[in-house]
Amino acid sequence: MLFEFIDTAYSCTILILIIAGFFIRKANKKYVNSLIATANTMLIFYSWYLSYQFYKLIQFVLSLKIQIPNDVKEQPVEISWFHLKFILLIILPYFFLIKKIADSKILALIMLVLLQWDIVQDLYFNFIKTQTTSGVLFYMPYMVLYKILSFVSLFIAVYALLWLIKKLPHQQEK
């Protein structure tokens, strides 16, 4: 699917943009903030992708036609960090539609941590707790050039849309 690569591309892009925001001149900072707002807004597409994947999972489970015992139905549902992270990844991107926080670097870093939680957790165990872990597995995704081109095209389209409807941070009235 087209939007499955957004999390990886967002993670790389937002790091570069936030670091560039610290080293760029003040005159060009407004454009970097607009690019950050565009990258943040693109997470809405990833939210749709996650929702669709969740829908397909529910559809698959229902197609199995498994009978649930009565004692399991009466047990309370426990919400774990995985569930909370999944819900946050679906809901938080819609806050980027608010013009004042569209280019929020703090919320962007929170989304980055949520998207890359496994890497953050491995780094925590390796460096803070000094426990050995299995490490981080890096791989080259299938058809990576196609996915990069799709991401760049989508990024340009979202930037153009935000520019047309005047939702970019540098288009705010002063």
C-alpha positions in Angstrom: 0.0 0.0 0.0 1.1 3.5 -0.7 1.0 4.9 2.9 2.9 2.1 4.6 6.2 3.8 4.0 5.2 7.1 5.6 6.4 6.2 9.1 9.9 5.4 8.0 10.1 8.4 5.6 8.6 10.7 8.2 11.2 9.6 10.8 14.1 10.4 8.5 12.6 13.6 7.2 11.5 15.1 10.5 15.0 14.5 12.0 16.6 16.3 9.1 14.1 19.2 9.2 14.4 19.7 13.0 18.2 19.7 12.9 18.1 22.1 9.9 15.8 24.4 11.9 18.6 24.9 14.4 21.3 25.8 11.9 19.4 27.7 9.2 19.3 31.5 9.1 16.2 33.2 10.5 15.1 34.4 7.1 14.7 30.8 5.8 13.4 29.4 9.1 9.8 30.0 8.0 10.2 27.6 5.1 11.7 24.9 7.3 8.7 25.3 9.6 6.4 25.0 6.6 8.1 21.7 5.6 7.8 20.5 9.2 4.1 21.3 9.1 3.8 19.4 5.8 5.5 16.4 7.2 3.3 16.4 10.3 0.2 16.7 8.2 1.2 13.7 6.2 0.9 11.6 9.3 -2.9 11.8 8.7 -2.4 9.4 5.8 -0.5 7.0 8.0 -3.3 7.3 10.5 -5.7 6.2 7.7 -3.4 3.4 6.8 -3.3 2.1 10.4 -7.1 2.3 10.7 -7.5 0.4 7.5 -5.0 -2.3 8.7 -7.0 -2.5 12.0 -10.2 -2.9 10.0 -8.6 -5.7 7.9 -7.5 -7.4 11.1 -11.0 -7.3 12.6 -12.4 -8.6 9.3 -10.0 -11.5 9.4 -10.7 -12.4 13.0 -14.5 -12.3 12.3 -14.0 -14.5 9.2 -12.5 -17.2 11.4 -15.9 -17.6 13.2 -14.3 -18.6 16.5 -16.7 -19.0 19.4 -15.6 -17.1 22.5 -16.2 -18.8 25.8 -18.5 -17.0 28.3 -15.8 -16.7 31.0 -13.5 -14.8 28.6 -16.3 -12.3 27.8 -16.7 -11.4 31.5 -13.0 -10.6 32.0 -12.1 -6.9 32.0 -10.1 -5.6 29.1 -6.6 -4.6 29.9 -5.1 -1.7 27.9 -1.4 -2.1 27.4 1.2 0.4 26.1 0.9 -1.2 22.6 -2.9 -0.4 22.5 -2.3 3.1 23.8 0.5 3.7 21.2 -1.8 2.5 18.4 -4.6 4.8 19.5 -2.2 7.8 19.8 -0.8 7.1 16.3 -4.3 7.3 15.0 -5.6 10.3 16.9 -2.6 12.6 17.4 -2.0 13.4 13.6 -5.3 15.2 13.5 -4.0 17.8 15.9 -1.6 18.9 13.2 -4.6 20.3 11.3 -4.7 23.1 13.9 -2.7 25.9 12.3 -0.9 27.0 15.5 0.6 23.6 16.3 1.0 22.3 12.7 4.8 23.0 12.9 5.2 22.0 16.6 8.6 20.4 16.9 7.8 19.0 20.3 4.7 17.2 19.0 6.7 16.1 16.0 9.4 14.5 18.3 6.6 12.8 20.3 5.2 11.3 17.1 8.8 10.3 16.1 9.2 8.5 19.4 5.8 6.8 19.0 6.7 5.7 15.5 10.1 4.4 16.4 9.3 3.1 19.9 11.2 -0.2 19.4 14.4 1.7 18.6 13.9 4.0 21.5 13.3 1.1 23.8 16.5 -0.7 22.6 18.6 2.4 23.1 17.2 2.8 26.6 18.1 -0.7 27.5 21.5 -0.6 25.9 22.7 2.8 27.2 20.7 3.6 30.3 20.1 0.2 31.9 23.2 -1.3 30.3 21.4 -4.5 29.4 22.1 -6.4 26.2 19.3 -6.6 23.7 19.0 -8.3 20.4 19.6 -4.9 18.8 17.8 -3.1 16.0 17.1 -4.8 12.8 17.7 -2.6 9.7 16.5 -3.8 6.4 15.9 -2.4 2.9 12.2 -2.4 2.2 10.8 -3.9 -0.9 10.7 -1.5 -3.8 12.3 1.3 -1.7 12.9 3.6 -4.7 9.2 3.5 -5.7 8.3 4.2 -2.0 10.7 7.1 -1.8 9.3 8.6 -5.0 5.8 8.1 -3.8 6.6 9.8 -0.5 8.3 12.8 -2.3 5.3 13.1 -4.6 2.9 13.0 -1.7 4.9 15.5 0.2 4.9 17.9 -2.7 1.1 17.4 -3.1 0.4 18.0 0.6 2.6 21.1 0.6 0.8 22.5 -2.4 -2.6 21.8 -0.9 -1.6 23.5 2.4 -0.2 26.4 0.4 -3.4 26.8 -1.6 -5.7 26.7 1.4 -3.2 29.0 3.3 -2.6 26.6 6.2 1.2 26.9 6.2 2.8 28.6 9.2 4.5 31.3 7.2 1.1 32.3 5.7 -0.4 33.2 9.1 -1.6 36.8 9.5 0.5 38.9 11.7 
